[in-house]
Amino acid sequence: MNIQAIIIIVLFVAAVFYVGRLLYKSLFSKKSCGSNCKCGIDFSNIDTQKQSK
């Protein structure tokens, strides 16, 4: 094989790995979603009472 075919195969394998990793993170994430939008934050231990002056 020539060097061009090897480079193309390596890039293709890297792209498949990247897409597979994104898919795995979006399907099996412990948070609500796989992005970094902070929608999976647990607010259960925050004091909800307002302090008035």
N, C-alpha and C positions, 0 to 999 in steps of 0.2 A: 504494500500500500504506500501511496505517496503521502507527503506531509499534509497536503490540503485535506485529504479524506480523514486523516487522523484528527485534525483540528475541528472539522465539521462534526465528527462523531463525539468528540469531547464536549463541544458546545451543545449538541443535542442532548446528551446525557445530563449535562448541568441544567439545561432548561427543563427537562422532564423532572429532575429532582426538585427544582425550585417550585414548579407548579404543584407537584405532589405534596410538598411541604406546606404550601399555602392551603391546599385543599384539606389536608389533615388538621391543620391548626383551626380552620374555620368549622370543621365538623366535630372535632373532639376537644374543643377548648373548654377549660373549666370556667371561664368567664361567660358572660352573656353573649358576647360576640368575639370574633377573632381580631378585631381592630383595636386601636389604642384610643377609643373614645370615652373611656372611663364609665361605661354603662354597667360594668360588672362590679362596681364598688359596693361593699357592704356598709350600709348606713345604720345598722341596727344598734350600734353602741354609741350613737351621738345623742347628746342631751337635747330634747325637743322643747324644753321650757324656755320662753323668752324672759329675760330679766328687764323689768321696767324701772325707770329712774324715778 
